Amino acid sequence: MSSDVQWKLCWENELERSDHSELNEFFNKTYGPTGAFHTKPFEGGRSWAGARPERRAIGYDSRGIASHMGLLRRFIKVGETDLAVAELGLYGVRPDLERMGIGHSVSALFPTLQELGVPFAFGTVRHAMRSHVERYARTGMLSVLTGVSVRSTLPDFHPYMPPTRTEDLLVLVIPIGRTMSEWPSGTLIERNGPEL
């Protein structure tokens, strides 16, 4: 099934209105079954949830969008260390292709990650996704870190809410220009921006 997927790697400013519309429909269908709250960020036709991606890997098959992964370069703070990373997020696979896995999206983006020259790719997922990402971690390309809190800003300002939130998440790290042994130690990651 996944061999029929063709990948489009693009900058955010290369997307047309029709691309955003198609992505919005994809995210609503993909995230909708997990609860109405998860589709809330896509109201109004948006094709991003928090921070807007810099680049996207969009997988297409004969039925339309099959998979998506966004990428955004940013500096995070791990413990006391400032670190340049490519944050990966806004991951989705059409429900009928769920066995396609996160690995196909990361593999499609890997040449772009190398081209960008970042030392690591970084992402976070909820604990409910643990078995899903650990399958990919067994390939050796990805490490899953536990016991790490991640502090992020909220994507929108609300006077009745704090401007940041701290969550206990699974942290995914993919060494690109360095080895995993060079990932800084720390139990708090400051994202210093909204989640991708």
C-alpha positions in Angstrom: 0.0 0.0 0.0 2.7 2.5 1.0 4.6 1.9 -2.2 1.8 3.6 -4.1 2.3 6.8 -2.1 4.0 9.7 -4.0 5.6 12.3 -1.8 5.5 16.1 -2.3 8.1 18.0 -0.3 7.4 21.7 -0.3 8.0 25.0 1.4 4.9 26.5 3.1 4.7 29.4 0.7 4.5 27.0 -2.2 1.0 25.8 -1.1 -2.0 27.1 -2.9 -5.4 27.8 -1.4 -6.6 24.5 -2.8 -3.7 22.6 -1.0 -4.7 24.2 2.3 -8.3 23.2 1.7 -7.4 19.6 0.9 -5.1 19.5 4.0 -7.8 20.9 6.2 -10.2 18.2 5.1 -7.5 15.6 5.6 -6.8 16.7 9.2 -10.4 16.9 10.1 -11.0 13.3 8.9 -7.8 12.0 10.4 -8.0 13.7 13.8 -11.8 13.7 14.1 -12.2 10.1 15.3 -9.9 10.9 18.3 -12.3 13.5 19.5 -13.9 16.8 18.4 -11.3 18.8 20.5 -8.5 17.6 18.2 -10.1 19.1 15.2 -10.7 22.5 16.8 -7.4 24.0 15.6 -8.5 23.4 12.0 -11.7 25.5 12.2 -11.9 28.2 9.6 -10.1 26.2 7.0 -6.6 26.2 8.7 -4.1 23.5 7.7 -2.0 23.9 10.8 -2.7 23.5 14.5 -0.2 25.5 16.5 3.0 26.8 14.9 2.9 26.9 11.1 5.3 24.5 9.4 8.2 25.7 7.4 8.2 22.7 5.1 5.8 19.8 4.6 6.0 16.2 3.4 2.6 15.4 1.9 2.0 11.8 0.7 -0.6 11.3 -2.1 -2.1 8.2 -3.5 -5.0 7.6 -5.8 -7.5 8.7 -3.1 -5.8 12.0 -2.3 -3.7 12.8 0.7 -2.5 9.7 2.4 0.0 11.1 5.0 1.5 14.4 6.2 4.4 15.6 8.3 5.4 19.2 9.0 8.8 20.5 9.8 9.9 23.7 11.5 13.5 24.8 12.4 13.7 26.3 15.9 15.9 26.6 19.0 14.8 24.7 22.0 16.4 24.5 25.4 17.1 21.1 26.9 18.0 21.5 30.5 20.5 24.3 30.3 21.6 23.8 26.7 20.3 25.8 23.7 19.9 23.5 20.7 19.0 24.0 17.1 16.5 21.3 15.9 14.1 20.6 13.2 10.8 20.0 15.0 8.6 17.4 13.4 4.9 17.5 13.9 1.4 17.8 12.5 1.7 14.1 11.7 -1.3 12.3 10.2 -2.0 9.2 8.2 -5.4 8.6 6.6 -7.2 6.0 8.7 -7.3 3.3 6.0 -3.4 3.5 5.8 -2.5 3.6 9.5 -0.1 0.7 9.2 1.9 2.8 6.8 3.5 4.3 9.9 5.4 7.4 11.0 8.6 5.9 9.5 7.5 6.5 5.9 6.9 10.2 6.6 10.3 10.6 8.3 12.0 8.7 5.5 10.5 11.1 3.0 11.7 14.1 5.0 15.2 12.7 5.8 17.0 14.2 2.7 15.5 17.6 3.6 16.6 17.2 7.2 20.2 16.5 6.1 20.1 19.4 3.7 19.0 21.8 6.5 22.1 20.8 8.5 20.4 20.5 11.8 22.0 18.3 14.4 18.7 16.6 15.5 15.1 16.3 14.5 12.7 16.5 17.5 9.1 15.9 18.1 6.6 15.0 20.8 3.6 12.7 21.0 1.1 11.8 23.6 1.6 8.7 25.7 -1.3 7.0 23.9 1.0 6.9 20.8 3.7 5.0 22.7 3.3 1.6 21.0 3.0 3.3 17.6 6.3 5.2 17.9 8.2 2.5 19.7 7.7 0.2 16.7 9.5 2.8 14.6 12.2 3.2 17.4 13.1 -0.4 17.0 14.5 0.4 13.5 17.3 2.4 15.3 16.6 5.7 13.5 14.7 7.2 16.4 15.0 7.4 20.1 12.0 7.8 22.4 12.7 9.7 25.6 10.4 9.4 28.7 10.4 11.4 31.9 10.8 14.7 30.1 8.4 17.6 30.5 7.9 20.0 27.6 6.9 23.6 28.1 5.3 25.4 25.1 3.5 28.7 24.5 -0.2 28.4 23.6 -0.8 29.1 19.9 -3.4 31.8 20.7 -3.6 34.3 23.5 -6.6 34.1 25.9 -6.8 36.5 28.8 -8.3 33.8 31.1 -5.5 31.2 30.4 -1.8 31.1 31.3 0.5 31.9 28.3 2.3 28.5 28.6 1.6 24.9 29.4 3.9 22.2 30.6 3.2 18.6 29.6 4.6 15.2 30.2 5.1 13.9 26.7 7.1 11.3 24.8 10.0 13.0 23.2 11.2 11.7 19.8 14.8 12.4 18.7 16.3 11.6 15.4 20.1 12.2 15.1 20.9 14.0 11.9 24.2 15.8 12.1 25.2 14.4 15.5 25.0 11.2 17.4 22.3 10.4 20.1 25.1 10.5 22.7 25.4 14.2 22.0 21.7 15.0 22.9 21.9 17.1 26.0 20.6 15.8 29.3 17.6 17.4 31.1 14.2 16.7 32.3 12.6 19.9 30.9 12.6 21.0 27.3 11.6 24.6 26.6 10.0 24.7 23.2 9.8 28.5 23.4 6.9 28.6 21.0 3.7 26.7 20.2 3.8 23.0 19.4 4.0 22.3 15.6 
